């Protein structure tokens, strides 16, 4: 029976998936923070409008009158978009 070392070929797919997930999270977070900071610097008052706008792609005009759930849906869609790009 052979001993598996941490750097062996069998651990690389798991490391690759973990690297992709962390990179996806980092890219989505940095992009969202950048968009929010840019919006606020340009005089925007309600940064949740950024994520409501993203949610409006699916929910239409109702996204702007929705509550926290719509903002969370916008954040979710933002991360999905970050993965696909």
Order of alpha helices (4+ residues) and beta strands (2+ residues): alpha-alpha-alpha-alpha
